[in-house]
Amino acid sequence: MEEAKVGGEDKKMMKILVAVDDSQGSLYALSWAIDHLLTIAGTATAAAAAAELGSLILLHAQQPLHHYMYPVGPEVYATSSVIESVKKAQEENSRNVLNKALHICQEKGIRAESIIVDGDPKDMICQTAEQMHVDLLIIGNRGLGTIKRAFLGSVSDYCAHHAKCATLIVKPPKATH
């Protein structure tokens, strides 16, 4: 953690990494974390609390585009222009995800930086957290049941077991029936 002088005394500055994707669960986790971490800070305004907390980093990990030749019909393969088009759409989707997350931060008066990485999300989230020496990793949870989680895997479970920093998994609110 970085040290900074706040009010004449040395304070530890926390570096927080929030993993976001296009799910409502990840954006809920971001909102929850801002609201609850700022409450813990005990300051009057979100901006003052953010200054005491340190830096907030938003991370979006996009699946790499595999450069294989995929048949799209009998003896017809995707051309490089099709692959380039898909790659551009993927990059735009990543920017849109981060723009939504940055908008949430701006609405609450929080400054954040954003990063896009290519690779398997569970691996890239843990790797980026380690490389950036973050103090806290915050990640949403889709609320999958045991069987779905066993077949589909769980990024949050993986990160909880493999990240080399404290990990906070924020579950979505229970649906009211």
C-alpha positions in Angstrom: 0.0 0.0 0.0 1.1 3.5 -0.7 1.5 6.0 2.1 0.1 9.5 2.0 -0.3 12.4 4.4 -3.9 13.0 5.1 -4.7 15.6 7.8 -1.1 15.7 9.0 -0.8 11.9 9.6 0.4 9.1 7.5 -2.3 6.9 6.1 -2.1 3.7 4.0 -3.6 4.1 0.6 -5.4 1.1 -0.6 -5.3 -0.1 -4.2 -8.6 -1.7 -5.2 -9.2 -3.7 -8.4 -12.8 -4.3 -9.5 -13.4 -6.8 -12.3 -16.3 -5.9 -14.6 -18.0 -7.5 -17.5 -21.3 -7.1 -19.3 -23.3 -8.8 -16.5 -25.5 -6.9 -14.1 -23.8 -8.8 -11.3 -20.4 -7.2 -11.9 -21.9 -3.7 -12.1 -23.9 -4.4 -8.9 -20.6 -5.4 -7.3 -19.0 -2.2 -8.3 -21.9 -0.1 -7.0 -22.0 -2.1 -3.8 -18.3 -1.8 -3.2 -18.3 2.0 -3.7 -21.3 2.4 -1.4 -20.1 0.1 1.3 -16.4 0.9 1.2 -17.0 4.6 1.3 -19.3 4.1 4.3 -16.6 2.3 6.1 -14.2 5.2 5.4 -16.4 7.4 7.6 -16.1 10.5 5.6 -18.8 12.9 4.6 -18.4 12.8 0.8 -17.7 10.1 -1.7 -14.8 12.1 -3.2 -13.2 12.6 0.2 -13.6 8.9 1.0 -12.1 7.9 -2.3 -9.1 10.1 -1.6 -8.6 8.3 1.7 -9.1 4.8 0.2 -6.6 5.2 -2.6 -6.9 4.2 -6.2 -9.8 2.4 -7.9 -9.0 0.4 -11.0 -11.7 -1.2 -13.3 -10.6 -4.2 -15.2 -12.3 -5.9 -18.1 -10.8 -9.2 -19.4 -11.9 -10.0 -22.9 -11.6 -13.5 -24.3 -8.8 -13.6 -27.0 -9.9 -13.9 -30.5 -8.5 -17.2 -31.7 -7.0 -16.9 -35.2 -8.3 -20.2 -36.5 -9.9 -20.8 -39.8 -13.6 -21.5 -39.1 -15.7 -23.0 -41.9 -18.8 -20.8 -42.4 -20.2 -23.0 -45.2 -19.2 -25.8 -47.5 -15.6 -25.1 -48.3 -15.9 -21.4 -47.3 -13.7 -20.0 -44.6 -13.9 -16.8 -42.7 -11.7 -14.1 -44.3 -9.3 -11.9 -42.5 -11.7 -9.0 -42.9 -14.4 -11.0 -41.1 -12.0 -11.8 -38.3 -10.9 -8.1 -38.1 -14.6 -7.1 -38.0 -15.3 -9.5 -35.1 -12.2 -8.2 -33.3 -13.3 -4.6 -33.6 -16.8 -5.5 -32.3 -15.2 -7.2 -29.3 -13.1 -4.2 -28.6 -16.1 -1.9 -28.8 -18.0 -4.2 -26.4 -15.1 -3.9 -24.0 -15.1 -0.1 -24.2 -18.9 -0.1 -23.6 -18.5 -2.3 -20.5 -15.9 0.0 -19.1 -17.9 3.1 -20.0 -20.9 1.8 -18.0 -18.6 1.1 -15.1 -16.9 4.5 -15.3 -20.3 6.2 -15.5 -21.3 4.5 -12.2 -18.1 5.9 -10.6 -18.7 9.4 -12.0 -22.2 9.4 -10.7 -20.9 8.8 -7.2 -18.0 11.3 -7.5 -15.3 8.6 -7.7 -12.3 8.7 -10.0 -11.2 5.4 -11.5 -8.8 4.2 -14.1 -9.7 1.4 -16.5 -7.8 -1.4 -18.1 -8.7 -3.9 -20.8 -6.7 -7.2 -21.0 -6.9 -10.1 -23.4 -7.1 -13.6 -22.1 -9.1 -16.0 -20.0 -10.9 -13.8 -17.5 -10.2 -15.9 -14.4 -6.5 -16.1 -15.2 -6.1 -12.5 -16.3 -7.9 -11.1 -13.3 -5.6 -12.9 -10.9 -2.5 -12.1 -12.9 -3.4 -8.4 -13.2 -4.1 -8.2 -9.5 -0.7 -9.6 -8.7 1.2 -7.5 -11.3 -0.4 -4.3 -10.0 0.1 -5.2 -6.3 -3.5 -4.5 -5.5 -4.7 -4.8 -1.9 -8.3 -5.8 -2.6 -9.9 -7.6 -5.6 -13.6 -7.1 -5.9 -15.6 -9.4 -8.2 -19.3 -10.0 -8.8 -21.0 -13.4 -8.6 -23.7 -14.5 -11.0 -25.4 -16.7 -8.4 -25.2 -19.9 -10.3 -26.3 -23.1 -8.6 -23.9 -25.9 -7.7 -24.5 -27.9 -10.9 -24.3 -25.0 -13.3 -21.1 -23.8 -11.5 -19.6 -27.3 -11.9 -20.2 -27.3 -15.6 -19.6 -23.7 -16.5 -17.0 -22.9 -14.0 -16.9 -19.8 -11.8 -14.6 -16.9 -12.3 -15.3 -15.7 -8.7 -14.5 -19.1 -7.2 -11.3 -19.3 -9.2 -10.2 -15.9 -8.1 -11.1 -16.5 -4.5 -8.7 -19.5 -4.5 -5.9 -18.2 -6.8 -5.6 -14.4 -6.3 -2.7 -13.4 -4.2 -4.6 -10.6 -2.5 -7.7 -10.2 -0.4 -10.8 -11.0 -2.5 -14.3 -9.7 -2.0 -17.1 -11.6 -3.9 -20.3 -9.6 -4.0 -23.4 -11.7 -4.6 -26.4 -10.3 -6.4 -29.4 -9.3 -4.2 -31.9 -12.0 -3.7 -34.9 -11.7 -6.0 -38.1 -10.8 -4.2 -41.0 -13.0 -5.3 
